Amino acid sequence: FIVGDEIENIVDISTNLLAEFGKTNAEYNQAMQGFTHPAAYRRQRWNQAEAGRHMDKVSLLEEPQERALLQWGFDQWLRVENMLDGLPRQYIHGDLNRENILVENGRISGLVDFGDACMNPTVCDLAIALAYFMMDQENPLGSGRILIGGYEHIRVLEALERKVLMPLICGRRATSIAVSHSRRLIDPDNPNWFSSEQSAWRLLEQLRKLLREGRDLQ
């Protein structure tokens, strides 16, 4: 039985807590090495290695600038798509957003919601976490580097994993926006489907600006 409050409810996440979550992310990845199950190979919409399946949703956006930004996000993912098969793979959590991480007494107490868990490149878990923890930050690269530092305290990234990290983050943000927009066409009044959409747009714009300036997580 896991107790704790969602890290999402913490207004100001400390540097120490962010680094500790990075360690927890890596510890989970290490613990699940070698685990397998037939259901882990199922297809599901949030599979990070298949982000390109959502590119057809770009055309659903009416605003040209939004279409261009969303396509840019998918284009970053496309740059590394062919590299993913060469990365270490395993069973990952697949949805390490801030609602699925519990904290008790200032420490990470557990992870919940394994509904999107699947076989993927290991680094996808870190990329997904970064895609959420870099949102709504004045300095997203700074926050990202702290989380990565905690992760590498436990599991050091390979050179190729470092190379694909930022494109995977962009791909995750593009996927979440694309899925959110397609859901809006089905049920525009569902509050649970769009809570982080504007934050995702802002981060994707920040990332485009940073990468154009030659700034990255490395």
Salt bridges, closest charged atoms under 4 A:
GLU8 OE1 - ARG98 NE 3.54
GLU20 OE2 - ARG107 NE 3.01
GLU50 OE1 - ARG43 NH2 3.29
GLU50 OE1 - ARG53 NH1 3.56
ASP56 OD1 - LYS57 NZ 3.98
ASP95 OD1 - ARG172 NH2 3.35
ASP136 OD2 - ARG98 NH2 3.80
ASP136 OD1 - ARG202 NH2 3.02
GLU152 OE1 - ARG162 NH2 2.44
GLU161 OE2 - ARG155 NH2 2.75
GLU197 OE1 - ARG184 NH1 2.70
GLU205 OE1 - ARG208 NH2 2.89
GLU213 OE2 - LYS209 NZ 2.59
GLU213 OE1 - ARG215 NH1 3.30
